[in-house]
Each structure stands twice: as C-alpha cells, then as structure tokens.
Amino acid sequence: MYLKVQDWAFYEIHTTKVEKLRRPLEKMHPSAPWKRKADTSAEELNLRTKKICISNESASCSNRVFVLTQRKVDALITDFIIEDMQSLNVVEQPAFIKLIQSLQPSKAVLSRRSLVSTIEKRYSVMCNNLAAHFTSVRYFCTTADIWSTHNRSFFGTTVHWIDEMSLVRKSAALRCTRFNGRHTCDAIVSVLEQIHANFGINDKVQMIITDNGSNFIKAFRLYGDPESSPVVKPGKSLNNDGYEENEDVEFTDMQNAMQMDSRNVDKLEYSLPAHKPSASHTLNLIASQDASKAMSTLSYKKIYCSTMAKCSALWSIVNRNVEASEIIWDELHTCLIVPKDTRWNSQYEAVDKVRLLSVTCESGLQTVCEKLKLPVFPQIEINFLGEYCMVMKPVANALDILQGEKNCYIGFLLPTIVSLKYRLQSIRHDLKLANPLADAILKGIETHFASSFESEELILAAVSLPQFRLRWCMEEHIKEKARNLLKNHMMQLSATQDEVEKTTKSVVVLDDQEDFFSFGSSDSGNDNYVGSVHQQLELYLNSNDKSLDCLKTFPLVKEIFIKHNTAIPSSAPVERLFGAGGQVLIPRRSHLDDDHFEMLLLLRANKTFVNC
C-alpha cells in the first residue's frame, strides 16, 4: 500500500510539529529517553508485549468469579451471624440476599428456619466435642454467676483447665441457661450439679469461683467442702456484698428440726467441690466499701467530698450535654472518662483522667470549668487527686492482674496481695492528704485476705509457679511453711508414682539362684526417690528460669502446678460471658427464645470446639 501525495504532505507536517515539540523537552530533561517509536529496540518491544499480556491475564483473573459450594456459603453465613452477633432475621433482608447473590449468583441464601437448624446442629456438635475433650483432662475449675436482663435471669458457667503438654490455660463456656424462680442456695446447687454432670466433670472440678453474693456463700457453706467455705462468726450471716451482718439468735425445737432433716435428707446428696470467692470481687469491695471507712477522719472526709463533688459535676454535665463535651475537646483535645457504677476500675480511671489533665493542662482544665460555670479545682484539691491516684493505682493494677484469664493462675493471688501491701506501705510516708485512705485499704486487705495465707492450696499454687517460687514469702515462717508443703507433696507424689510402677511392672519369674539373693530393707530402692525429691526441690527453688517451660525438667513440681493452679483467682470470665450476652440479647431482639440465645452465645465463645 502506497501513500498519496496529500498523505505524505500531512505526514511531513505532523512529523515536523512533533520534532519541534520534542527538542525543547530534550533540553529541559536531557536524561529522559526521548525516542521515537521507530527507534525502539526489538527487546523493548518484546518486553512491552509481555507486559500487555500479563495485564490482560490479570484483568481476566479479576473478572473471574470463585465459585463456592452451597455448603460453604451456608457455613460462612452462619459464621457471620454467630461471630458478629447479628439478628437471625438478617438472612431474609433483601439487601443481604442481594449481596450474597451478587457474590455467588448460582447459590441460594439460607432461610431463617434453615439457619436455626444449622445453629442447633453446630451446638450439638460443640457439646459433644467438649464432652469428648474433657475425658482426657484430669482437673477443672469452674466459675458461676447469675445475670438478670429484660426481666429474665440466666445462670452462667465457664470451665478452665491446663493443657498438660503445653501448660497453656484453656477455657470454655459451659452454660448460660435460663434461671427461673428465686435465687436460693438450693436452686443454685441443683443447677451447678446438673451442669457438671452433663459434661461428666463432677469428680474432676477442683474449685468453683463465684462472687461474694450471700446466696452463693450459703450454698457452699451448706453443701460444699467445709474447709474451703468462708468462716462466719456465730450470730452473723453474709449480706449481698459478702460482708457479715448481725442476725438474731433463734431457739429451735430439736424434735421438729430432726423431723425436718429427715424430710430434707434428699437435699444432702449434693456435694460441691471447694469454693473460693472471687479475689477480684473482694478487692473491688475493699476499694469501694472499706475505702469509705477513711471518711471517719474529718479532714480526709472534707477534702474528699469537696474534690469528688467537682469531679462528679464534670462527669454529669458531660453525660447530658453535647455542647459541654465539645468545649472540653476544644480546650483539652481529649474526652473525659465517665465512671460506671458496676466497675470500681472505671471510677479510678475517671479520677486519674481528671488528675492527668490537672497536671498536663492545668489552665485548660480551669478554663473548662469556667466556661461550663462549674467551680474550679484549687491547688490543694489537685494535690489530693494526685495522692488519691497514688494510693489507688496499685489496687487497680492488682485487679488487672487477678482478672486475667489466659496467663493467670490462682497462684498469683498471694504474691499479688503481698506486693499490693508492700506498695501501699512504701508510699505512706509520701502522703499528706490521703493517709487515711491507705490505712483503710491496708486494713481491708488484712481483714479479707489474712485467712488466704493459711490455705495450703493457695500456698502450693504460689510456690509451684516458677515466676514466684519463694520470692513472695516476706516472713520467714511463711517461707518455711511453703518449702515444707512443697517438699511433702513432692515426696507423696514420688511415693505414689513408685507404687504405681511396682504394681504395673510385669511379673518376672526368677530362677532359684536369683531368688536366693535378698538383702532386706536396703534392697527396696526407696532411698533413690527420696534423694531425687530433695535434689529436684533444691534445683527448682534455686533456678532463675521464670518460664513455665522449665517445669518440664521438674516433673514432680509440674504435677503440683497443674493440680493446684487449674483454678483462676477471679470470676471475671463468666462476667465477660454475660457482657457478650448483653450484645446478643439487645432490646430489639429480646423476643429471642432462651435456648437459641444460649446456643448463639456459647457457639461464639467456643468456636474452637465446633470443628475440632
């Protein structure tokens, strides 16, 4: 094909224009590759061709739809509903159906009825998996609590154990069942026994952790291990907060009492394991109720009431007035923390936030108070906020430790209390305004935790933790007691293991000559395991390794650790379960029936046991 004269003329004019445009650009950017297409090498053309091919392939991949099976789509939808705590009606919403069908055009969307059926099947599989897993576990701890919402009450239970190979803490939610009627101790015991029996762990539960509610305390006082129940002075009972209250003495006709006992003998069949009130709940009570006893000092009462009144005024106006929050943000570039009635920690955090602002931006805080027409904080009250937080910070830190779940064991309790007392005592000489507060908290700790230092279970739990060993024993008699307890339990374990080895050893028939050689007691070999116990004890106590892995080199200590540290020091896990329940059972879904509410909640909490 040849170009006409007109075409050649157009080509020359066009080329000339391009050249005129290219020359100035080459002068301005000499390093740029200003080549014509005709000057492009064959290698560059091949490279460009490859890039075009790759981009075309990627474009075709992006347009490709990955087809999933109907079963996989159903499983993903169910996961979304459970884990994101969505309403069951979501699957019938037009927008949701459109979304799924746009992503998977050939697949159908679960109906609500099919979704419920899938959830029920999953729940059954999860329960079976849990029960099967529990058969290989030797020791358990459970937590229990009662939660009321939307005019309904639920009994929640979680279970905790230690994996004997990895020494990792494991947890699961057992039940969050509807709890009808009055919350009596008999009803509580009945539900607990039923839950433990359903999962086959009745004889394996080492300890049950609850709050200090009087109904739980009474249940374990009547049906639990008497050595683990709280000691109550004669003529006193426990109130709802776990504190003693006076009770009138009543004279009882013994004949009538014996007749009643014979009628209620069936109730005595209940036998609960050891019980420990939640240490974090007890510490919460100390930080609130025992701390209030500092108000008996008039100088402390005056400055406390004055300072907290100003803080409360700030929190109150922020809670009800959006404009106030905007003023605070404009002046301080932050928000205030408003305390919640159910958590003492939140009150400490709220006060600490005001204290921090008074230190870092004192003029800004005063400006905020003036703009909101609130009384300003004088210097003495700012100083009091600092001392108040200085006293309460160790308490808040101790609560955070005891409310842990994954890496927290009941062996943390005694070292935490010892460290808390030490920190409070060490700051007393720096206090000028909050000394009564520190004294009140120290007295509360002594009152409510003194008996814990007599508990062999808690001492063994602490000393078998490599993180602590005997470091927490500040008094010599406690250190000696802890050492002897550990040694005695190690010797008992060693003797038991020796007996097991003897009974399981295969019978060997000796000939007459071998049977003749017998050397009395020295022939038994028992001295070997005693020597190994002493050696293992000394090596363990003198080791600097604080990791749990070091227990694998001390098998006797490891066995004691697993048994006595299976329990946790707090009932926080069951409280977290209720917290998740509050997100599932929101007001617009309050019509969700009890069984399916429990299924959704437990499937979310135990997702690792659904397909194990």
C-alpha positions as CSV (number, residue, x, y, z in Angstrom):
1,M,0.0,0.0,0.0
2,Y,1.4,3.4,-1.0
3,L,0.7,6.8,0.5
4,K,-0.8,9.5,-1.7
5,V,0.9,12.9,-2.2
6,Q,-1.6,14.5,0.2
7,D,-0.9,11.9,2.8
8,W,2.8,12.4,2.5
9,A,2.4,16.1,3.0
10,F,0.3,15.5,6.1
11,Y,2.9,13.1,7.4
12,E,5.8,15.5,6.9
13,I,3.9,18.4,8.6
14,H,2.9,16.2,11.5
15,T,6.5,14.9,12.0
16,T,7.9,18.4,11.9
17,K,5.4,19.5,14.6
18,V,6.4,16.6,16.8
19,E,10.1,17.3,16.4
20,K,9.6,21.0,17.3
21,L,7.8,19.8,20.5
22,R,10.4,17.2,21.3
23,R,13.6,19.4,21.1
24,P,12.7,21.8,23.9
25,L,11.8,18.9,26.1
26,E,15.1,17.2,25.4
27,K,16.9,20.3,26.5
28,M,14.9,20.6,29.8
29,H,15.2,16.9,30.6
30,P,18.4,15.5,29.0
31,S,18.3,12.2,30.9
32,A,14.8,11.3,29.7
33,P,14.6,8.7,26.9
34,W,13.1,10.8,24.1
35,K,12.9,8.2,21.4
36,R,10.6,7.8,18.5
37,K,8.6,4.6,18.1
38,A,10.8,3.7,15.2
39,D,13.9,3.8,17.3
40,T,12.6,1.4,19.9
41,S,14.6,-1.8,20.0
42,A,13.2,-5.3,19.5
43,E,13.9,-6.2,23.1
44,E,11.9,-3.3,24.4
45,L,9.0,-4.2,22.1
46,N,9.1,-7.8,23.4
47,L,9.1,-6.5,27.0
48,R,6.1,-4.3,26.3
49,T,4.3,-7.1,24.6
50,K,4.8,-9.3,27.7
51,K,3.5,-6.6,30.0
52,I,0.4,-6.2,27.9
53,C,-0.2,-10.0,28.0
54,I,0.3,-10.1,31.8
55,S,-2.1,-7.1,32.3
56,N,-4.7,-8.9,30.1
57,E,-4.3,-12.1,32.1
58,S,-4.7,-10.2,35.4
59,A,-7.8,-8.4,34.0
60,S,-9.3,-11.8,33.1
61,C,-8.5,-13.1,36.6
62,S,-10.1,-10.1,38.3
63,N,-13.3,-10.8,36.3
64,R,-13.3,-14.5,37.2
65,V,-15.8,-15.5,40.0
66,F,-14.5,-18.0,42.5
67,V,-17.4,-20.5,42.8
68,L,-18.1,-21.9,46.3
69,T,-20.2,-24.9,47.2
70,Q,-23.6,-24.3,48.7
71,R,-22.4,-25.9,51.9
72,K,-19.5,-23.5,52.2
73,V,-21.8,-20.5,51.5
74,D,-24.2,-21.7,54.3
75,A,-21.3,-22.1,56.7
76,L,-19.9,-18.7,56.0
77,I,-23.3,-17.1,56.5
78,T,-23.7,-19.0,59.8
79,D,-20.3,-17.8,60.9
80,F,-21.2,-14.2,60.1
81,I,-24.4,-14.4,62.2
82,I,-22.8,-16.0,65.2
83,E,-19.4,-14.2,65.4
84,D,-20.8,-10.8,64.5
85,M,-23.8,-11.3,66.8
86,Q,-26.3,-10.5,64.0
87,S,-30.0,-10.9,64.2
88,L,-31.3,-14.2,62.7
89,N,-33.6,-12.2,60.5
90,V,-30.7,-10.7,58.6
91,V,-30.7,-13.7,56.2
92,E,-34.2,-12.6,55.0
93,Q,-33.3,-9.0,54.5
94,P,-33.4,-8.0,50.7
95,A,-30.1,-6.2,50.9
96,F,-28.3,-9.2,52.4
97,I,-29.8,-11.6,49.9
98,K,-28.7,-9.2,47.1
99,L,-25.2,-9.1,48.5
100,I,-24.8,-12.9,48.6
101,Q,-26.3,-13.5,45.2
102,S,-24.1,-10.8,43.7
103,L,-21.0,-12.5,45.0
104,Q,-22.3,-16.1,44.3
105,P,-25.0,-15.8,41.7
106,S,-25.7,-19.5,41.5
107,K,-26.1,-20.0,45.2
108,A,-29.2,-19.7,47.4
109,V,-29.3,-17.8,50.7
110,L,-30.3,-19.6,53.9
111,S,-33.8,-19.1,55.2
112,R,-34.2,-18.2,58.9
113,R,-35.6,-21.7,59.5
114,S,-32.6,-23.3,57.9
115,L,-30.2,-21.1,59.8
116,V,-31.8,-22.0,63.1
117,S,-31.5,-25.7,62.2
118,T,-27.8,-25.2,61.3
119,I,-27.2,-23.4,64.6
120,E,-28.8,-26.3,66.5
121,K,-26.7,-28.9,64.8
122,R,-23.5,-26.9,65.4
123,Y,-24.4,-26.5,69.1
124,S,-24.9,-30.3,69.4
125,V,-21.5,-31.0,67.8
126,M,-19.8,-28.4,70.0
127,C,-21.3,-30.0,73.2
128,N,-20.2,-33.5,72.1
129,N,-16.7,-32.2,71.2
130,L,-16.4,-30.6,74.6
131,A,-17.5,-33.7,76.5
132,A,-15.1,-35.8,74.4
133,H,-12.2,-33.5,75.1
134,F,-13.0,-33.4,78.8
135,T,-12.5,-37.1,79.2
136,S,-8.7,-36.7,78.8
137,V,-8.5,-33.8,81.3
138,R,-7.9,-34.5,85.0
139,Y,-8.5,-31.2,86.8
140,F,-11.0,-28.5,86.2
141,C,-12.1,-25.2,87.7
142,T,-15.5,-23.6,87.0
143,T,-16.8,-20.1,87.6
144,A,-20.5,-19.3,88.1
145,D,-22.7,-16.3,88.4
146,I,-26.3,-15.1,87.8
147,W,-27.2,-12.4,85.4
148,S,-30.6,-10.6,85.0
149,T,-31.7,-8.7,81.9
150,H,-35.0,-7.9,80.2
151,N,-36.9,-9.4,83.2
152,R,-35.1,-12.7,82.8
153,S,-32.4,-14.4,84.8
154,F,-29.6,-16.6,83.4
155,F,-27.2,-18.9,85.2
156,G,-23.7,-18.7,83.6
157,T,-20.9,-21.2,84.0
158,T,-17.4,-21.3,82.5
159,V,-14.8,-24.0,82.8
160,H,-11.0,-23.7,82.9
161,W,-8.1,-26.3,82.7
162,I,-4.4,-26.5,81.9
163,D,-3.1,-28.4,78.9
164,E,-0.6,-30.9,80.5
165,M,1.7,-30.9,77.4
166,S,2.0,-27.2,76.7
167,L,1.0,-25.9,80.1
168,V,-1.3,-23.4,78.4
169,R,-4.5,-22.2,80.0
170,K,-7.7,-23.4,78.2
171,S,-11.2,-22.2,78.8
172,A,-14.7,-22.8,77.5
173,A,-18.3,-21.6,78.3
174,L,-20.4,-24.4,79.6
175,R,-23.9,-22.9,80.0
176,C,-25.9,-19.7,80.1
177,T,-29.2,-21.3,80.9
178,R,-32.4,-19.6,82.0
179,F,-32.7,-19.5,85.8
180,N,-36.4,-19.3,86.9
181,G,-37.7,-18.6,90.3
182,R,-35.9,-17.3,93.4
183,H,-32.1,-17.4,93.5
184,T,-32.0,-19.7,96.5
185,C,-28.9,-21.7,97.5
186,D,-30.8,-25.0,96.8
187,A,-31.6,-23.9,93.3
188,I,-28.0,-22.8,92.7
189,V,-26.6,-26.1,93.9
190,S,-29.1,-28.1,91.8
191,V,-28.1,-26.2,88.6
192,L,-24.4,-26.5,89.3
193,E,-24.6,-30.2,89.9
194,Q,-26.7,-30.7,86.7
195,I,-24.2,-28.7,84.5
196,H,-21.2,-30.6,85.9
197,A,-22.9,-33.9,85.4
198,N,-24.0,-33.1,81.8
199,F,-20.3,-32.7,80.8
200,G,-19.0,-35.6,83.0
201,I,-16.8,-33.4,85.2
202,N,-18.4,-33.8,88.6
203,D,-15.4,-35.6,90.2
204,K,-12.8,-33.5,88.3
205,V,-13.7,-30.0,89.5
206,Q,-11.1,-28.8,92.0
207,M,-12.6,-25.5,92.8
208,I,-15.6,-23.2,91.9
209,I,-15.1,-19.4,91.8
210,T,-18.1,-17.1,92.4
211,D,-18.6,-13.6,93.6
212,N,-19.3,-12.8,97.3
213,G,-23.1,-12.9,96.9
214,S,-24.8,-14.3,100.0
215,N,-26.7,-16.9,98.0
216,F,-23.5,-18.5,96.7
217,I,-21.8,-18.3,100.0
218,K,-24.7,-20.0,101.8
219,A,-24.8,-22.7,99.1
220,F,-21.2,-23.7,99.6
221,R,-21.5,-23.4,103.4
222,L,-24.3,-26.0,103.4
223,Y,-23.2,-28.3,100.5
224,G,-19.6,-27.6,99.9
225,D,-16.2,-28.5,101.4
226,P,-16.3,-27.1,105.0
227,E,-12.6,-26.4,104.9
228,S,-12.9,-24.1,101.9
229,S,-16.1,-22.2,103.0
230,P,-15.7,-18.7,104.5
231,V,-15.6,-18.7,108.3
232,V,-18.6,-16.7,109.7
233,K,-18.7,-15.7,113.3
234,P,-21.6,-17.1,115.4
235,G,-24.7,-15.0,115.2
236,K,-23.7,-13.5,111.9
237,S,-24.5,-14.1,108.3
238,L,-23.3,-12.7,105.0
239,N,-25.1,-9.9,103.2
240,N,-25.3,-9.4,99.5
241,D,-21.9,-8.0,99.3
242,G,-20.3,-10.8,101.2
243,Y,-19.9,-8.8,104.4
244,E,-21.0,-10.0,107.8
245,E,-24.2,-8.7,109.3
246,N,-25.9,-9.3,112.6
247,E,-28.6,-11.9,112.8
248,D,-31.0,-12.5,115.7
249,V,-30.5,-15.8,117.6
250,E,-33.5,-18.1,117.4
251,F,-34.2,-21.1,119.6
252,T,-35.3,-24.2,117.7
253,D,-37.3,-27.2,118.8
254,M,-34.9,-30.1,118.3
255,Q,-37.7,-32.6,117.7
256,N,-39.1,-30.5,114.9
257,A,-35.7,-29.9,113.5
258,M,-34.9,-33.6,113.3
259,Q,-38.2,-34.3,111.5
260,M,-37.4,-31.6,109.0
261,D,-33.9,-33.1,108.5
262,S,-35.5,-36.5,107.8
263,R,-37.8,-34.9,105.2
264,N,-35.0,-33.0,103.5
265,V,-32.4,-35.8,103.6
266,D,-32.6,-36.0,99.8
267,K,-31.0,-32.5,99.6
268,L,-27.9,-33.7,101.4
269,E,-27.0,-35.8,98.4
270,Y,-25.4,-32.6,96.8
271,S,-21.7,-32.4,97.4
272,L,-20.0,-29.4,95.9
273,P,-16.2,-29.1,95.4
274,A,-14.0,-26.5,97.1
275,H,-15.2,-22.9,96.8
276,K,-13.3,-19.6,96.7
277,P,-14.9,-16.2,96.5
278,S,-13.6,-14.2,93.5
279,A,-10.5,-12.3,94.7
280,S,-11.1,-9.5,92.2
281,H,-14.7,-9.1,93.5
282,T,-13.3,-9.0,97.1
283,L,-10.7,-6.4,96.1
284,N,-13.4,-4.3,94.4
285,L,-15.3,-4.3,97.7
286,I,-12.2,-3.2,99.6
287,A,-11.6,-0.4,97.1
288,S,-15.2,0.8,97.5
289,Q,-16.6,-0.1,100.8
290,D,-13.5,-0.5,103.0
291,A,-12.0,2.7,101.4
292,S,-15.1,4.6,102.5
293,K,-14.2,4.0,106.2
294,A,-11.4,6.6,105.7
295,M,-14.2,9.1,105.9
296,S,-14.2,8.7,109.7
297,T,-11.2,11.1,109.6
298,L,-12.9,14.5,109.3
299,S,-10.0,16.3,107.4
300,Y,-10.0,13.5,104.8
301,K,-13.8,13.5,104.5
302,K,-13.9,17.2,103.9
303,I,-11.3,17.3,101.1
304,Y,-12.6,14.0,99.6
305,C,-16.2,15.2,99.4
306,S,-15.2,18.6,98.0
307,T,-12.9,17.2,95.3
308,M,-15.2,14.4,94.2
309,A,-18.2,16.7,94.1
310,K,-16.3,18.8,91.5
311,C,-15.4,15.7,89.5
312,S,-19.0,14.4,89.6
313,A,-20.2,17.8,88.3
314,L,-17.9,17.5,85.4
315,W,-18.9,13.9,84.6
316,S,-22.6,14.7,85.0
317,I,-22.6,17.7,82.6
318,V,-20.5,15.7,80.0
319,N,-23.0,12.9,80.2
320,R,-26.1,15.0,79.5
321,N,-24.7,17.9,77.4
322,V,-23.1,17.5,74.0
323,E,-22.0,21.2,74.0
324,A,-20.0,20.5,77.2
325,S,-18.2,17.7,75.5
326,E,-17.3,19.9,72.6
327,I,-16.0,22.6,74.9
328,I,-13.7,20.1,76.6
329,W,-12.5,18.8,73.3
330,D,-11.7,22.3,72.0
331,E,-9.8,23.3,75.1
332,L,-8.1,20.0,76.1
333,H,-8.2,18.0,72.8
334,T,-9.4,14.9,74.7
335,C,-12.5,13.5,76.3
336,L,-13.3,12.8,79.9
337,I,-13.9,9.2,81.2
338,V,-17.3,8.9,82.8
339,P,-17.3,6.2,85.6
340,K,-19.7,3.2,85.6
341,D,-21.5,2.1,88.8
342,T,-20.7,-1.6,88.1
343,R,-16.9,-1.3,87.9
344,W,-14.7,0.3,90.5
345,N,-11.9,0.4,88.0
346,S,-13.8,2.9,85.9
347,Q,-14.1,5.3,88.8
348,Y,-10.3,5.2,89.3
349,E,-9.7,5.7,85.6
350,A,-12.1,8.7,85.5
351,V,-10.4,10.3,88.5
352,D,-7.0,9.6,87.1
353,K,-8.0,11.3,83.8
354,V,-9.0,14.5,85.7
355,R,-5.7,14.3,87.6
356,L,-3.7,13.9,84.4
357,L,-5.4,16.9,82.9
358,S,-4.8,19.0,86.0
359,V,-1.1,18.2,85.7
360,T,-0.6,18.5,82.0
361,C,-3.0,21.3,81.2
362,E,-4.0,23.0,84.5
363,S,-5.0,26.3,82.8
364,G,-7.1,24.4,80.3
365,L,-9.0,22.5,83.0
366,Q,-9.7,25.7,84.8
367,T,-10.9,27.3,81.6
368,V,-13.2,24.4,81.0
369,C,-14.7,24.7,84.5
370,E,-15.2,28.5,84.0
371,K,-16.9,28.0,80.6
372,L,-19.2,25.3,82.0
373,K,-19.9,27.5,85.0
374,L,-18.5,24.9,87.4
375,P,-16.4,25.5,90.5
376,V,-12.6,25.3,89.7
377,F,-10.2,23.0,91.4
378,P,-7.9,24.8,94.0
379,Q,-4.3,23.6,94.3
380,I,-5.0,21.6,97.4
381,E,-7.7,19.5,95.6
382,I,-5.3,19.0,92.7
383,N,-2.8,17.7,95.2
384,F,-5.4,15.4,96.7
385,L,-6.2,13.9,93.3
386,G,-2.6,13.1,92.9
387,E,-2.4,11.3,96.2
388,Y,-5.7,9.6,95.7
389,C,-4.5,8.1,92.4
390,M,-1.1,7.2,94.0
391,V,-2.9,5.1,96.6
392,M,-5.5,3.6,94.2
393,K,-3.1,2.8,91.3
394,P,-1.6,-0.3,92.9
395,V,-5.1,-1.6,93.7
396,A,-6.1,-1.1,90.1
397,N,-3.0,-2.9,88.9
398,A,-3.7,-5.8,91.2
399,L,-7.3,-6.0,89.9
400,D,-6.0,-6.1,86.3
401,I,-3.7,-9.0,87.2
402,L,-6.3,-11.0,89.0
403,Q,-8.9,-10.5,86.3
404,G,-6.7,-12.0,83.7
405,E,-7.6,-15.4,82.2
406,K,-5.1,-16.7,79.7
407,N,-1.9,-16.2,81.8
408,C,-3.4,-16.0,85.2
409,Y,-3.5,-18.8,87.8
410,I,-4.8,-18.8,91.4
411,G,-1.1,-19.0,92.4
412,F,-1.0,-15.3,91.5
413,L,-3.3,-14.4,94.4
414,L,-0.9,-14.5,97.4
415,P,2.1,-12.8,95.6
416,T,-0.3,-10.1,94.3
417,I,-1.6,-9.3,97.8
418,V,1.9,-9.3,99.3
419,S,3.1,-6.9,96.5
420,L,0.0,-4.7,96.9
421,K,0.5,-4.4,100.7
422,Y,4.2,-3.6,100.2
423,R,3.5,-0.9,97.6
424,L,0.8,0.8,99.8
425,Q,3.1,0.7,102.9
426,S,6.0,2.1,100.9
427,I,4.1,5.2,99.8
428,R,2.5,6.1,103.1
429,H,5.4,8.4,104.1
430,D,4.9,10.4,100.9
431,L,1.2,11.1,101.7
432,K,0.0,14.3,103.3
433,L,-3.7,14.2,102.5
434,A,-4.6,10.5,101.7
435,N,-3.0,8.6,104.6
436,P,-6.5,7.6,106.0
437,L,-7.3,6.1,102.6
438,A,-4.1,4.0,102.5
439,D,-4.7,2.8,106.1
440,A,-8.3,1.8,105.4
441,I,-7.3,-0.2,102.3
442,L,-4.5,-1.9,104.2
443,K,-6.9,-2.8,107.0
444,G,-9.4,-4.2,104.5
445,I,-6.8,-6.3,102.8
446,E,-5.7,-7.7,106.2
447,T,-9.3,-8.4,107.2
448,H,-10.4,-10.2,104.0
449,F,-7.2,-11.9,102.8
450,A,-5.5,-12.9,106.1
451,S,-7.1,-16.4,106.1
452,S,-5.8,-16.9,102.5
453,F,-2.2,-17.1,103.8
454,E,-3.2,-20.1,105.9
455,S,-4.6,-22.0,102.9
456,E,-2.3,-24.9,101.8
457,E,-3.9,-24.9,98.4
458,L,-3.0,-21.3,97.7
459,I,0.5,-21.6,99.2
460,L,1.2,-24.6,97.0
461,A,-0.2,-22.8,93.9
462,A,2.1,-19.8,94.5
463,V,5.3,-21.8,95.3
464,S,4.8,-24.1,92.2
465,L,4.7,-21.1,89.9
466,P,8.3,-20.5,88.5
467,Q,7.5,-16.8,88.3
468,F,7.4,-16.6,92.1
469,R,8.7,-19.7,93.9
470,L,9.5,-18.4,97.4
471,R,10.2,-14.8,96.4
472,W,6.8,-13.6,97.7
473,C,7.3,-15.1,101.2
474,M,8.4,-12.0,103.1
475,E,8.1,-13.6,106.5
476,E,10.4,-16.5,107.5
477,H,7.7,-18.7,108.9
478,I,5.6,-18.5,105.7
479,K,8.7,-19.3,103.6
480,E,9.5,-22.3,105.8
481,K,5.8,-23.5,105.6
482,A,5.7,-23.1,101.8
483,R,9.0,-25.0,101.4
484,N,7.9,-27.9,103.7
485,L,4.5,-28.1,101.9
486,L,6.1,-28.4,98.5
487,K,8.6,-30.9,99.7
488,N,6.0,-33.1,101.4
489,H,3.7,-33.1,98.4
490,M,6.7,-33.9,96.1
491,M,7.6,-36.9,98.3
492,Q,3.9,-38.1,98.4
493,L,3.8,-37.9,94.6
494,S,7.1,-39.7,94.2
495,A,6.0,-42.5,96.6
496,T,2.7,-42.8,94.7
497,Q,4.4,-43.0,91.4
498,D,6.8,-45.6,92.8
499,E,3.9,-47.7,94.0
500,V,2.2,-47.4,90.6
501,E,5.4,-48.5,88.9
502,K,5.6,-51.5,91.2
503,T,2.0,-52.6,90.5
504,T,2.2,-52.1,86.8
505,K,5.6,-53.7,86.4
506,S,5.4,-57.0,84.5
507,V,5.8,-60.1,86.7
508,V,9.2,-61.7,86.2
509,V,9.8,-65.3,87.2
510,L,13.2,-65.6,88.9
511,D,15.2,-68.8,89.0
512,D,16.2,-70.3,92.3
513,Q,19.6,-68.7,92.4
514,E,18.3,-65.2,91.7
515,D,15.5,-65.6,94.2
516,F,18.1,-66.5,96.9
517,F,19.7,-63.1,96.9
518,S,17.7,-60.9,99.2
519,F,19.2,-58.1,101.3
520,G,16.4,-56.8,103.5
521,S,15.2,-53.2,103.6
522,S,18.2,-51.8,101.7
523,D,17.2,-53.8,98.7
524,S,13.9,-51.9,98.2
525,G,15.4,-48.9,96.4
526,N,13.1,-46.4,98.2
527,D,16.1,-44.2,99.1
528,N,16.6,-43.4,95.5
529,Y,13.3,-41.5,95.0
530,V,13.7,-39.6,98.3
531,G,17.1,-38.4,97.2
532,S,15.7,-37.4,93.8
533,V,13.0,-35.4,95.6
534,H,15.5,-33.4,97.6
535,Q,17.6,-32.8,94.5
536,Q,14.7,-31.7,92.4
537,L,13.4,-29.4,95.2
538,E,16.7,-27.6,95.6
539,L,17.3,-27.3,91.8
540,Y,13.8,-25.9,91.3
541,L,13.9,-23.4,94.2
542,N,17.4,-22.2,93.2
543,S,16.6,-21.9,89.4
544,N,16.3,-18.4,87.9
545,D,14.1,-19.6,85.0
546,K,10.7,-17.9,85.4
547,S,9.1,-19.6,82.3
548,L,6.5,-22.4,82.7
549,D,8.6,-24.5,80.3
550,C,11.2,-25.0,83.0
551,L,8.6,-27.2,84.8
552,K,9.1,-29.9,82.2
553,T,12.5,-30.5,83.8
554,F,10.9,-30.8,87.3
555,P,8.1,-33.4,86.8
556,L,7.0,-33.5,90.4
557,V,6.7,-29.7,90.6
558,K,4.9,-29.7,87.3
559,E,2.3,-32.2,88.6
560,I,1.7,-30.0,91.7
561,F,1.4,-26.9,89.4
562,I,-1.2,-28.5,87.2
563,K,-3.4,-29.7,90.1
564,H,-3.2,-26.6,92.3
565,N,-3.1,-23.9,89.6
566,T,-6.0,-25.2,87.5
567,A,-8.2,-22.7,89.3
568,I,-8.3,-19.0,88.5
569,P,-8.5,-16.2,91.1
570,S,-11.5,-14.3,89.6
571,S,-15.0,-14.9,88.3
572,A,-14.3,-12.4,85.5
573,P,-14.6,-14.9,82.7
574,V,-18.3,-15.6,83.4
575,E,-18.8,-11.8,83.7
576,R,-17.3,-11.4,80.2
577,L,-19.7,-14.1,79.0
578,F,-22.6,-12.0,80.3
579,G,-21.1,-9.0,78.6
580,A,-21.2,-10.7,75.3
581,G,-24.7,-11.9,76.1
582,G,-25.8,-8.3,76.5
583,Q,-24.7,-7.7,72.9
584,V,-26.7,-10.7,71.7
585,L,-29.8,-10.0,73.7
586,I,-30.3,-6.4,72.7
587,P,-33.8,-4.8,73.2
588,R,-34.9,-5.2,69.6
589,R,-34.1,-9.0,69.9
590,S,-35.5,-9.5,73.4
591,H,-38.0,-11.9,71.8
592,L,-35.2,-14.4,71.1
593,D,-36.1,-17.6,73.0
594,D,-33.8,-18.8,75.8
595,D,-32.5,-21.9,74.1
596,H,-31.4,-20.2,70.9
597,F,-29.9,-17.2,72.9
598,E,-27.8,-19.7,74.8
599,M,-26.7,-21.5,71.6
600,L,-25.6,-18.3,69.9
601,L,-23.7,-17.1,72.9
602,L,-21.9,-20.4,73.6
603,L,-21.1,-21.1,69.9
604,R,-19.4,-17.7,69.7
605,A,-17.5,-18.3,73.0
606,N,-16.4,-21.9,72.0
607,K,-15.8,-21.5,68.3
608,T,-12.5,-23.5,68.6
609,F,-14.6,-26.6,69.7
610,V,-17.1,-26.5,66.8
611,N,-14.9,-28.3,64.3
612,C,-12.2,-29.7,66.4
